[in-house]
Amino acid sequence: MLEAQFARRAKIELPARLWELAAETGVDLKHVSVRNQRSRWGSCSAGGTISLNWRLVQTPDSVRDYILYHELMHLREMNHSARFWARVEEVCPGWRAAERWLKHHGSLLGL
């Protein structure tokens, strides 16, 4: 029951925040979906679709925003090159702390 509540909340909050950050960064986002991914926090297609894991609503705002920025930057760089990470750094200077949080606490959220 609690999981369903989080998933419903995620379908409202996550797309709204992602669209906000897309506008802020000037990224051309086409579509957002919220799913029950078992091994990823988010994913991105070359066509401009970003899929997000509903579990992100259980993370601190800074961690959630890092994942959203990460996926948005994939719409500019579809890889994990040095150029990609430089783009992430520009929009989310605290990304390393968010990565540490995910490594330490992500498994507690079912991922």
PyRosetta script that sets phi, psi and omega in degrees:
from pyrosetta import init, pose_from_sequence

init()
pose = pose_from_sequence("MLEAQFARRAKIELPARLWELAAETGVDLKHVSVRNQRSRWGSCSAGGTISLNWRLVQTPDSVRDYILYHELMHLREMNHSARFWARVEEVCPGWRAAERWLKHHGSLLGL")
pose.set_psi(1, -43.5)
pose.set_omega(1, 179.1)
pose.set_phi(2, -65.0)
pose.set_psi(2, -41.4)
pose.set_omega(2, 178.5)
pose.set_phi(3, -59.6)
pose.set_psi(3, -43.7)
pose.set_omega(3, 179.3)
pose.set_phi(4, -63.2)
pose.set_psi(4, -37.1)
pose.set_omega(4, 177.4)
pose.set_phi(5, -64.2)
pose.set_psi(5, -45.2)
pose.set_omega(5, 177.3)
pose.set_phi(6, -61.8)
pose.set_psi(6, -42.5)
pose.set_omega(6, -178.9)
pose.set_phi(7, -63.5)
pose.set_psi(7, -41.4)
pose.set_omega(7, 177.2)
pose.set_phi(8, -63.2)
pose.set_psi(8, -44.4)
pose.set_omega(8, 178.5)
pose.set_phi(9, -61.9)
pose.set_psi(9, -41.5)
pose.set_omega(9, -178.9)
pose.set_phi(10, -62.0)
pose.set_psi(10, -38.1)
pose.set_omega(10, -178.2)
pose.set_phi(11, -66.4)
pose.set_psi(11, -18.8)
pose.set_omega(11, 176.5)
pose.set_phi(12, -95.2)
pose.set_psi(12, -52.2)
pose.set_omega(12, -171.6)
pose.set_phi(13, -73.9)
pose.set_psi(13, -42.5)
pose.set_omega(13, -174.5)
pose.set_phi(14, -67.0)
pose.set_psi(14, -48.4)
pose.set_omega(14, 177.5)
pose.set_phi(15, -61.4)
pose.set_psi(15, -39.8)
pose.set_omega(15, 180.0)
pose.set_phi(16, -59.9)
pose.set_psi(16, -44.7)
pose.set_omega(16, 179.7)
pose.set_phi(17, -69.1)
pose.set_psi(17, -39.0)
pose.set_omega(17, 179.6)
pose.set_phi(18, -63.5)
pose.set_psi(18, -43.7)
pose.set_omega(18, 177.8)
pose.set_phi(19, -61.7)
pose.set_psi(19, -38.4)
pose.set_omega(19, 178.0)
pose.set_phi(20, -62.4)
pose.set_psi(20, -46.7)
pose.set_omega(20, -179.7)
pose.set_phi(21, -69.8)
pose.set_psi(21, -32.7)
pose.set_omega(21, 176.3)
pose.set_phi(22, -63.1)
pose.set_psi(22, -42.8)
pose.set_omega(22, 178.2)
pose.set_phi(23, -64.8)
pose.set_psi(23, -41.9)
pose.set_omega(23, -179.6)
pose.set_phi(24, -61.7)
pose.set_psi(24, -38.2)
pose.set_omega(24, -176.1)
pose.set_phi(25, -95.2)
pose.set_psi(25, -7.3)
pose.set_omega(25, -179.8)
pose.set_phi(26, 74.4)
pose.set_psi(26, 22.5)
pose.set_omega(26, 179.5)
pose.set_phi(27, -86.4)
pose.set_psi(27, 136.6)
pose.set_omega(27, -178.7)
pose.set_phi(28, -86.0)
pose.set_psi(28, 91.0)
pose.set_omega(28, 179.9)
pose.set_phi(29, -91.1)
pose.set_psi(29, 134.6)
pose.set_omega(29, -178.2)
pose.set_phi(30, -100.7)
pose.set_psi(30, -42.5)
pose.set_omega(30, -173.5)
pose.set_phi(31, -154.5)
pose.set_psi(31, 148.9)
pose.set_omega(31, 177.5)
pose.set_phi(32, -127.8)
pose.set_psi(32, 135.7)
pose.set_omega(32, 172.1)
pose.set_phi(33, -128.8)
pose.set_psi(33, 152.0)
pose.set_omega(33, 176.7)
pose.set_phi(34, -119.1)
pose.set_psi(34, 124.2)
pose.set_omega(34, -172.8)
pose.set_phi(35, -131.6)
pose.set_psi(35, 175.6)
pose.set_omega(35, 177.5)
pose.set_phi(36, -102.2)
pose.set_psi(36, 68.4)
pose.set_omega(36, -179.2)
pose.set_phi(37, -77.2)
pose.set_psi(37, 139.0)
pose.set_omega(37, -177.3)
pose.set_phi(38, -94.8)
pose.set_psi(38, -18.5)
pose.set_omega(38, -174.6)
pose.set_phi(39, -130.9)
pose.set_psi(39, 3.1)
pose.set_omega(39, -178.4)
pose.set_phi(40, -137.9)
pose.set_psi(40, 149.0)
pose.set_omega(40, 173.3)
pose.set_phi(41, -82.6)
pose.set_psi(41, -29.1)
pose.set_omega(41, 179.1)
pose.set_phi(42, -166.9)
pose.set_psi(42, 166.6)
pose.set_omega(42, 175.5)
pose.set_phi(43, -151.3)
pose.set_psi(43, 164.7)
pose.set_omega(43, -172.5)
pose.set_phi(44, -142.0)
pose.set_psi(44, 140.1)
pose.set_omega(44, 175.3)
pose.set_phi(45, -108.6)
pose.set_psi(45, 155.3)
pose.set_omega(45, 179.0)
pose.set_phi(46, -62.6)
pose.set_psi(46, -21.2)
pose.set_omega(46, 179.7)
pose.set_phi(47, -79.2)
pose.set_psi(47, -1.2)
pose.set_omega(47, 177.0)
pose.set_phi(48, 96.7)
pose.set_psi(48, 15.0)
pose.set_omega(48, 177.4)
pose.set_phi(49, -99.0)
pose.set_psi(49, 132.3)
pose.set_omega(49, 174.7)
pose.set_phi(50, -116.2)
pose.set_psi(50, 130.5)
pose.set_omega(50, 175.2)
pose.set_phi(51, -108.5)
pose.set_psi(51, 134.2)
pose.set_omega(51, -177.6)
pose.set_phi(52, -121.4)
pose.set_psi(52, 147.9)
pose.set_omega(52, 177.7)
pose.set_phi(53, -82.6)
pose.set_psi(53, 129.4)
pose.set_omega(53, -178.5)
pose.set_phi(54, -58.5)
pose.set_psi(54, -24.3)
pose.set_omega(54, -178.1)
pose.set_phi(55, -63.5)
pose.set_psi(55, -16.0)
pose.set_omega(55, 179.0)
pose.set_phi(56, -59.4)
pose.set_psi(56, -24.5)
pose.set_omega(56, 179.5)
pose.set_phi(57, -68.5)
pose.set_psi(57, -11.5)
pose.set_omega(57, 178.8)
pose.set_phi(58, -93.5)
pose.set_psi(58, -2.7)
pose.set_omega(58, -178.6)
pose.set_phi(59, -94.2)
pose.set_psi(59, 160.9)
pose.set_omega(59, 173.1)
pose.set_phi(60, -60.1)
pose.set_psi(60, 152.1)
pose.set_omega(60, -178.4)
pose.set_phi(61, -53.9)
pose.set_psi(61, -39.8)
pose.set_omega(61, -178.1)
pose.set_phi(62, -65.2)
pose.set_psi(62, -35.2)
pose.set_omega(62, 179.3)
pose.set_phi(63, -72.7)
pose.set_psi(63, -45.0)
pose.set_omega(63, 177.3)
pose.set_phi(64, -58.1)
pose.set_psi(64, -47.6)
pose.set_omega(64, -179.3)
pose.set_phi(65, -63.2)
pose.set_psi(65, -37.0)
pose.set_omega(65, 176.9)
pose.set_phi(66, -58.4)
pose.set_psi(66, -47.6)
pose.set_omega(66, -179.9)
pose.set_phi(67, -61.9)
pose.set_psi(67, -41.7)
pose.set_omega(67, 179.8)
pose.set_phi(68, -64.3)
pose.set_psi(68, -45.7)
pose.set_omega(68, 176.0)
pose.set_phi(69, -60.9)
pose.set_psi(69, -43.2)
pose.set_omega(69, 179.8)
pose.set_phi(70, -54.3)
pose.set_psi(70, -50.1)
pose.set_omega(70, -179.2)
pose.set_phi(71, -66.9)
pose.set_psi(71, -39.1)
pose.set_omega(71, 177.3)
pose.set_phi(72, -61.3)
pose.set_psi(72, -40.3)
pose.set_omega(72, -180.0)
pose.set_phi(73, -68.1)
pose.set_psi(73, -23.1)
pose.set_omega(73, 174.1)
pose.set_phi(74, -67.0)
pose.set_psi(74, -23.3)
pose.set_omega(74, 176.1)
pose.set_phi(75, -71.9)
pose.set_psi(75, -15.2)
pose.set_omega(75, 174.4)
pose.set_phi(76, -99.7)
pose.set_psi(76, -35.1)
pose.set_omega(76, -180.0)
pose.set_phi(77, -135.3)
pose.set_psi(77, 108.5)
pose.set_omega(77, -176.9)
pose.set_phi(78, -86.8)
pose.set_psi(78, 53.1)
pose.set_omega(78, -178.9)
pose.set_phi(79, -163.4)
pose.set_psi(79, -176.6)
pose.set_omega(79, 175.5)
pose.set_phi(80, -116.9)
pose.set_psi(80, 42.5)
pose.set_omega(80, 179.6)
pose.set_phi(81, -73.0)
pose.set_psi(81, 172.3)
pose.set_omega(81, 175.5)
pose.set_phi(82, -59.2)
pose.set_psi(82, -36.8)
pose.set_omega(82, 178.9)
pose.set_phi(83, -64.8)
pose.set_psi(83, -39.6)
pose.set_omega(83, 175.8)
pose.set_phi(84, -59.6)
pose.set_psi(84, -50.7)
pose.set_omega(84, -177.8)
pose.set_phi(85, -64.6)
pose.set_psi(85, -30.8)
pose.set_omega(85, 174.9)
pose.set_phi(86, -65.4)
pose.set_psi(86, -38.8)
pose.set_omega(86, 177.0)
pose.set_phi(87, -65.1)
pose.set_psi(87, -41.7)
pose.set_omega(87, 177.4)
pose.set_phi(88, -61.2)
pose.set_psi(88, -45.6)
pose.set_omega(88, 179.6)
pose.set_phi(89, -58.0)
pose.set_psi(89, -39.4)
pose.set_omega(89, 179.9)
pose.set_phi(90, -61.0)
pose.set_psi(90, -42.2)
pose.set_omega(90, -174.4)
pose.set_phi(91, -95.1)
pose.set_psi(91, -19.6)
pose.set_omega(91, -176.1)
pose.set_phi(92, -143.9)
pose.set_psi(92, 75.6)
pose.set_omega(92, -176.5)
pose.set_phi(93, -58.1)
pose.set_psi(93, -23.3)
pose.set_omega(93, -179.2)
pose.set_phi(94, -91.9)
pose.set_psi(94, 19.9)
pose.set_omega(94, -173.8)
pose.set_phi(95, -62.2)
pose.set_psi(95, -31.8)
pose.set_omega(95, -178.6)
pose.set_phi(96, -65.7)
pose.set_psi(96, -40.1)
pose.set_omega(96, 177.2)
pose.set_phi(97, -64.9)
pose.set_psi(97, -38.1)
pose.set_omega(97, 177.5)
pose.set_phi(98, -64.5)
pose.set_psi(98, -41.7)
pose.set_omega(98, 176.8)
pose.set_phi(99, -60.2)
pose.set_psi(99, -43.1)
pose.set_omega(99, 178.4)
pose.set_phi(100, -61.6)
pose.set_psi(100, -42.6)
pose.set_omega(100, 179.6)
pose.set_phi(101, -59.7)
pose.set_psi(101, -46.0)
pose.set_omega(101, -179.4)
pose.set_phi(102, -62.3)
pose.set_psi(102, -40.0)
pose.set_omega(102, 179.3)
pose.set_phi(103, -64.8)
pose.set_psi(103, -37.8)
pose.set_omega(103, -177.6)
pose.set_phi(104, -83.3)
pose.set_psi(104, -31.9)
pose.set_omega(104, -171.0)
pose.set_phi(105, -120.5)
pose.set_psi(105, -13.5)
pose.set_omega(105, -175.7)
pose.set_phi(106, -56.5)
pose.set_psi(106, -38.4)
pose.set_omega(106, -179.1)
pose.set_phi(107, -66.0)
pose.set_psi(107, -25.7)
pose.set_omega(107, 177.8)
pose.set_phi(108, -68.2)
pose.set_psi(108, -19.3)
pose.set_omega(108, -179.7)
pose.set_phi(109, -97.8)
pose.set_psi(109, 6.6)
pose.set_omega(109, 176.0)
pose.set_phi(110, 92.1)
pose.set_psi(110, 20.1)
pose.set_omega(110, 178.5)
pose.set_phi(111, -130.9)
pose.dump_pdb("model.pdb")
